[in-house]
Amino acid sequence: VVVLPNCPEIPATPCERVTDDGERTLTMGYLGRIEPNKGMRELLDACIEMKRRGIRFKLRFAGKEQRVDEFLPEYKACLGEMFEYVGLVSGNSKDAFLRSLDVFVMPTYFEGLPVSLLECMGYGVVPVVTPVGSIPDVVTDNANGLFVKVKDVGSLVNAVTAINNDRKLLRRLSNNARKTISERFSVQRYVDNLNKIYDSLS
């Protein structure tokens, strides 16, 4: 058995972001299925706490709820204009969504290797994620992203606050995230590895 990791599409040119201005609103995002096991409750509680502390952020969601109105109305009620739901995205709308983000937040309880994680990192979006499943095979804490503890609101608040307060950290993690995907998870690397498997069978 040979395992080939997923290979996301990434933009041909880096996404330019202004990362040194600490006064600029930090844009966080989530892409995927919206349901409890993805840490939606902890993420909302963390955002409420960051709002209370006066941290300037925007949270954007793309995807579909597992159960209609399980989380989205509460997010909107608690966060107001700091929250935006864009629905399902693909093609140009997904490209625009990913380009708008600084941070990908996914405090999931368990996982395989999320394609959304690879896609976001390919765009230079900094992952703030739990070290579950195969995520640690891609993300290295404080190198190309930040780890948070499972079901730990305080850990999530601290990680996002650290990035918000240190835009040089944001820039370093962003550059390293994109580099990780381009070097290890590119389509060309996938094709090369697949050809090696075929060649080994001939």
C-alpha positions as CSV (number, residue, x, y, z in Angstrom):
1,V,0.0,0.0,0.0
2,V,1.3,3.4,-1.0
3,V,-0.2,6.6,0.4
4,L,-0.3,9.8,-1.6
5,P,-1.4,12.9,0.3
6,N,-3.9,15.3,-1.2
7,C,-2.7,18.0,-3.5
8,P,-4.6,21.3,-3.5
9,E,-4.7,23.9,-6.2
10,I,-2.7,26.9,-5.2
11,P,-2.4,30.3,-6.9
12,A,0.5,30.8,-9.3
13,T,1.6,34.0,-7.6
14,P,1.7,34.6,-3.8
15,C,-1.2,36.5,-2.2
16,E,0.1,39.9,-1.2
17,R,-1.0,40.8,2.3
18,V,-0.3,43.9,4.4
19,T,0.9,42.2,7.6
20,D,2.9,44.9,9.5
21,D,0.1,47.2,10.4
22,G,-1.2,46.1,13.8
23,E,-4.2,48.5,13.4
24,R,-5.5,46.6,10.4
25,T,-8.4,44.3,11.2
26,L,-7.4,40.6,11.4
27,T,-9.5,38.4,9.1
28,M,-10.1,34.9,10.2
29,G,-11.9,32.3,8.3
30,Y,-13.3,28.8,8.3
31,L,-13.9,26.6,5.2
32,G,-15.7,23.3,5.5
33,R,-18.6,21.5,7.1
34,I,-20.1,23.6,9.9
35,E,-20.8,21.1,12.8
36,P,-20.0,20.6,16.5
37,N,-17.0,18.3,16.0
38,K,-15.1,21.0,14.1
39,G,-15.0,23.0,17.3
40,M,-17.7,25.5,16.4
41,R,-18.8,26.1,20.0
42,E,-15.2,26.8,21.2
43,L,-14.6,29.0,18.2
44,L,-17.7,31.1,19.0
45,D,-16.8,31.4,22.7
46,A,-13.2,32.4,21.7
47,C,-14.6,35.1,19.4
48,I,-16.9,36.4,22.1
49,E,-14.0,36.7,24.4
50,M,-11.8,38.5,21.8
51,K,-14.6,40.9,21.1
52,R,-14.8,41.6,24.8
53,R,-11.1,42.4,24.9
54,G,-11.4,44.8,22.0
55,I,-9.5,42.8,19.4
56,R,-10.3,44.0,15.9
57,F,-11.2,41.0,13.8
58,K,-13.5,39.7,11.1
59,L,-14.6,36.1,11.0
60,R,-15.7,34.7,7.6
61,F,-17.4,31.3,7.1
62,A,-17.7,29.3,3.9
63,G,-19.4,25.9,3.8
64,K,-22.6,24.3,4.8
65,E,-24.2,23.6,8.2
66,Q,-24.7,19.9,9.0
67,R,-27.9,21.0,10.7
68,V,-29.6,24.2,9.4
69,D,-29.4,27.1,11.9
70,E,-27.4,25.1,14.4
71,F,-24.6,27.7,14.7
72,L,-24.9,30.5,12.1
73,P,-27.7,32.5,13.7
74,E,-25.9,32.5,17.1
75,Y,-22.6,33.6,15.5
76,K,-24.4,36.5,13.8
77,A,-26.3,37.4,17.0
78,C,-23.1,37.4,19.1
79,L,-20.6,38.9,16.7
80,G,-22.8,41.2,14.5
81,E,-20.8,42.8,11.7
82,M,-17.7,41.0,12.9
83,F,-19.1,37.8,11.3
84,E,-19.9,37.0,7.7
85,Y,-21.3,33.8,6.1
86,V,-20.6,33.5,2.4
87,G,-22.2,30.1,1.8
88,L,-20.7,27.5,-0.5
89,V,-17.7,28.6,-2.5
90,S,-15.9,27.2,-5.6
91,G,-13.8,28.5,-8.5
92,N,-13.5,32.3,-8.5
93,S,-15.5,32.7,-5.3
94,K,-13.3,30.3,-3.4
95,D,-10.2,32.1,-4.7
96,A,-11.6,35.4,-3.5
97,F,-12.5,33.9,-0.2
98,L,-9.0,32.5,0.5
99,R,-7.3,35.6,-0.6
100,S,-9.3,37.6,1.9
101,L,-8.1,35.6,4.9
102,D,-5.1,36.1,7.3
103,V,-5.8,33.1,9.6
104,F,-7.6,29.7,9.1
105,V,-9.2,28.7,12.4
106,M,-10.2,25.0,12.8
107,P,-10.3,23.8,16.4
108,T,-11.5,20.4,15.3
109,Y,-11.8,17.4,17.7
110,F,-10.6,14.8,15.2
111,E,-9.5,14.8,11.6
112,G,-7.8,13.0,8.7
113,L,-5.9,15.4,6.4
114,P,-8.3,18.3,5.6
115,V,-8.2,19.5,2.1
116,S,-9.3,22.9,3.3
117,L,-6.2,23.1,5.5
118,L,-3.9,22.5,2.5
119,E,-5.9,24.9,0.4
120,C,-5.6,27.7,2.9
121,M,-1.9,27.2,3.6
122,G,-1.3,27.2,-0.2
123,Y,-2.7,30.7,-0.2
124,G,-0.5,31.7,2.7
125,V,-3.3,31.7,5.2
126,V,-1.9,30.9,8.7
127,P,-3.5,27.8,10.3
128,V,-4.6,27.9,13.9
129,V,-5.6,24.3,14.4
130,T,-5.7,21.4,16.8
131,P,-2.9,18.8,16.5
132,V,-5.2,15.9,15.7
133,G,-5.2,13.2,13.0
134,S,-2.7,14.0,10.2
135,I,-2.6,17.7,10.8
136,P,0.8,17.5,12.5
137,D,2.2,15.9,9.3
138,V,1.6,19.3,7.7
139,V,1.6,21.9,10.4
140,T,4.6,22.5,12.7
141,D,3.8,24.6,15.7
142,N,5.3,28.2,15.5
143,A,6.9,27.3,12.2
144,N,4.1,27.4,9.6
145,G,1.1,27.7,12.0
146,L,0.0,27.5,15.6
147,F,-1.5,24.6,17.5
148,V,-4.3,25.0,20.1
149,K,-5.6,22.5,22.5
150,V,-8.8,20.5,21.8
151,K,-11.9,22.0,23.4
152,D,-9.8,24.8,25.0
153,V,-11.2,28.3,24.4
154,G,-8.3,30.0,26.2
155,S,-5.7,28.3,24.0
156,L,-7.6,29.6,20.9
157,V,-7.9,33.1,22.2
158,N,-4.2,33.2,23.1
159,A,-3.1,32.0,19.6
160,V,-5.2,34.4,17.7
161,T,-4.2,37.3,20.0
162,A,-0.5,36.5,19.5
163,I,-0.9,36.7,15.7
164,N,-3.0,39.9,16.0
165,N,-0.4,41.6,18.2
166,D,2.6,40.5,16.2
167,R,2.2,41.0,12.4
168,K,5.7,40.0,11.8
169,L,4.8,36.6,13.2
170,L,1.8,36.6,10.9
171,R,4.0,37.3,7.9
172,R,6.6,34.6,8.8
173,L,4.0,31.9,9.4
174,S,2.2,32.9,6.2
175,N,5.3,32.6,4.1
176,N,6.2,29.3,5.6
177,A,2.7,27.9,5.2
178,R,2.7,28.6,1.5
179,K,6.2,27.2,1.2
180,T,5.2,24.0,2.9
181,I,2.4,23.4,0.4
182,S,4.4,24.4,-2.7
183,E,7.3,22.1,-1.7
184,R,5.5,19.1,-0.3
185,F,1.9,19.0,-1.6
186,S,2.0,20.6,-5.1
187,V,0.2,19.0,-8.0
188,Q,3.5,18.5,-9.8
189,R,5.0,16.6,-6.8
190,Y,1.8,14.4,-6.7
191,V,2.2,13.6,-10.4
192,D,5.9,12.8,-10.0
193,N,5.2,10.5,-7.1
194,L,2.4,8.8,-8.9
195,N,4.6,8.2,-11.9
196,K,7.3,6.7,-9.6
197,I,4.7,4.2,-8.4
198,Y,3.7,3.3,-12.0
199,D,7.3,3.0,-13.0
200,S,8.0,0.6,-10.0
201,L,5.3,-1.7,-11.3
202,S,6.7,-2.0,-14.9
